[in-house]
Amino acid sequence: MLQSSCLTGKKRSLTKESRMFDHYTTIFWVLLIVFIVHAIRLTIKAEKRTSYRLSSTVPTKFILFRYDPRFFEAFIRFATNKKWSLLFLLFRRLGLGKRNGLGLKSGQFLTRNEAGGPVPFAYKEEMQKRFEHLRKHLVFTLKHFPLIDEIILIGHWNCKYYGVVPNPNNRESRELADMPEIMRAVEEILRELGKDGVKVSVWFANVPDQEKGIIEFIPAEKGLLALAH
């Protein structure tokens, strides 16, 4: 009886150890599979980062802005940030939400950063060479990307380009005040090309608090109303 009891105890012990071994073996294989899957994913991501592929996305927006390095990152973020803030979605009837970006996806828009950006469009006679340079590029872009349905022009506060603009008096107010003339010039070019259906949007990157350096993008017409008051 005693011997039988000992044998039974040994069998139970072996069975318990076997179960523990199977348990740890299962954990080992699960972790190994997870590790392999993770390694494969990292390899795929690394390949995407180090390889380049043609994009099939067709641009529908053309953005022209100035290449001031103080504003460059903000311009790109403005183009790609979500269209409306959460506050706007919740309280738009109360006017609490602010537009914080155009909500465009990568590949959906083309950019052109020029010295002075769209400013020469406001000075057709005074800056004929610069005006014609921008006009030719706009014509080229619309010809080769016929699905473009909106041209977005962005001006900004404290534009150094006004140092070469004829009669740069009241420069700070002209940066914004020139935007309507810029818009009219582009619309005239579109009419000449038979592209009346292409929308023209004009934005102004303002810096109301220079100490903090926070950039606020506002529709140019809204900025002009504020300037008038």
Buried (B, 14 or more C-beta within 10 A) or exposed (E): EEEEEEEEEEEEEEEEEEEEEEEEEEEEEEEEEEEEEEEEEEEEEEEEEEEEEEEEEEBBBBBBBBBBEBBBEBBBEBBBBEEBBEEBEEEEEEEEBEBBBBEBEEEBBBBBBBBBBBBBBBBBEEBEEBBEEBBEBBBEBBEEBEEBEBBBBBBBBBBEBBEEBEEEEEBEEBBBBBBBBBBEBBBEBBEEEEBEEBEBBBBBBBBEEEEEEEBBBBBBEEBBEEEEE
